[in-house]
Amino acid sequence: MAPKLTLYYMPVSPASRAVVLLAKAINIDLDLKEIDISRGEHLTPEFLKINPQHTLPALDDNGTVIIDSHAINTYLCDMYAPNNSLYPKDLSKRAHIDSRLHFDTTLFARIRYLYEPIYEGSPHMPENHISLVTNCWDILEAFLENGKYLCGDELTIADLACICNFYAIDSFAPVDRQKHAKMIQWVKRMGEISYLYNVIDLEESKAHQHYIQYLMENNVTS
C-alpha cells in the first residue's frame, strides 16, 4: 500500500514549494491541503493540533507529523529516497547541505523582514532591509565557486530551498549580473530542470511579489 502523505501548505509560500518540488523529484504523491492564512485557517483548533507553531508547510505521514520545510525534505529523502544524491548518506556532504539549509533560513528571515513594513502600511521598502537580502546574493555567489550547484556539481535539497526563496524576492532585491555571474547561471540552470521547476511554480512564486507591489501602491494612496 502506498504511503498516505498529506502536505498542509500555501501555494505562494517558498517553503511549501520547496517540499512540492522535492516530491516531484523523488516521485512522491502528496495529498495537498491548502491552508488559507488570510482566513485564519492556520489558527483553527484543528490545525493547531497538527502544528502548534501554526506555520506552513506541515507534513502528516500517516500519523507522523513533521513541521518546517527543511526538516520535511530531509525526512522525505531519508524515508523514501535514501540513496538519492539530493540528500546523500555521506556525512560530510550532508553537513554542507545542512549548512546551506541553515543559510536558507537566514535568507527567508531577511525576506520577511523586508516585507514587514509593507504589511504594516508603508509604501516603501527600507534600503537597509533590501541590502540585507542582496548581501545573501554575495554568499550564494561564494557557495557557487566550487560547482554548478550550492554544494558542488550535484543538485541537492539546498538548491530547491534557496531557489524558491530567490523567486520570492528577486524583483525587489535584484541580482547584479556582473557581480553575481555564477548565481545568474545557477538560476538559469535551475529553471532548465523542467520536471522540478515548471511555469506554474514560477507563476505562483511571482504572485506573491505582485501582491506586495499591489500593497505598496495601495499604501501610497491610502
WOHUNOR-V546964 format. One record per residue. SS is DSSP state (A for helix, B for strand, O for the rest). NEAR is the number of other ideal C-beta (glycine too) atoms within 12 Angstrom. Layout:
{{SS NEAR} {SS NEAR}}
//
This chain:
{{O 4} {O 12} {O 19} {O 16} {B 34} {B 29} {B 41} {B 40} {B 40} {O 34} {O 29} {O 31} {O 36} {A 41} {A 43} {A 43} {A 43} {A 48} {A 45} {A 42} {A 44} {A 45} {A 37} {A 25} {A 30} {O 31} {O 17} {O 31} {O 17} {O 32} {B 20} {B 24} {B 25} {B 25} {O 31} {O 19} {A 21} {A 13} {A 12} {O 14} {A 22} {A 30} {A 21} {O 17} {A 13} {A 16} {A 31} {A 20} {A 15} {A 29} {O 30} {O 14} {O 19} {O 23} {O 28} {O 36} {O 47} {B 39} {B 42} {B 27} {B 27} {O 15} {O 12} {B 19} {B 25} {B 30} {B 30} {O 27} {A 41} {A 38} {A 32} {A 44} {A 44} {A 33} {A 32} {A 39} {A 32} {A 23} {A 23} {A 27} {O 24} {O 16} {O 13} {O 26} {A 25} {A 39} {A 41} {O 27} {O 17} {O 16} {A 11} {A 13} {A 26} {A 23} {A 17} {A 27} {A 38} {A 26} {A 22} {A 37} {A 35} {A 21} {A 30} {A 38} {A 26} {A 23} {A 41} {A 33} {A 21} {A 31} {A 38} {A 26} {A 25} {A 35} {A 33} {A 18} {A 23} {A 29} {A 19} {O 15} {O 15} {O 20} {O 19} {O 21} {O 32} {O 20} {A 14} {A 15} {A 25} {A 25} {A 18} {A 27} {A 35} {A 30} {A 23} {A 34} {A 35} {A 23} {A 26} {A 41} {A 26} {A 18} {A 31} {A 31} {A 19} {A 15} {O 22} {O 24} {B 35} {O 42} {O 37} {B 23} {O 16} {O 22} {O 34} {O 42} {A 45} {A 46} {A 45} {A 46} {A 49} {A 47} {A 40} {A 44} {A 42} {A 42} {O 35} {O 40} {O 36} {O 33} {O 25} {O 33} {O 33} {O 19} {O 29} {O 18} {O 15} {O 10} {O 17} {O 28} {A 18} {A 28} {A 35} {A 23} {A 20} {A 32} {A 33} {A 18} {A 23} {A 36} {A 22} {O 16} {O 23} {O 16} {O 15} {O 29} {O 32} {O 19} {A 11} {A 18} {A 32} {A 26} {A 17} {A 28} {A 38} {A 26} {A 23} {A 34} {A 31} {A 18} {A 21} {A 32} {A 20} {A 17} {A 26} {A 26} {A 15} {A 16} {A 19} {A 14} {A 10} {O 11}}
//
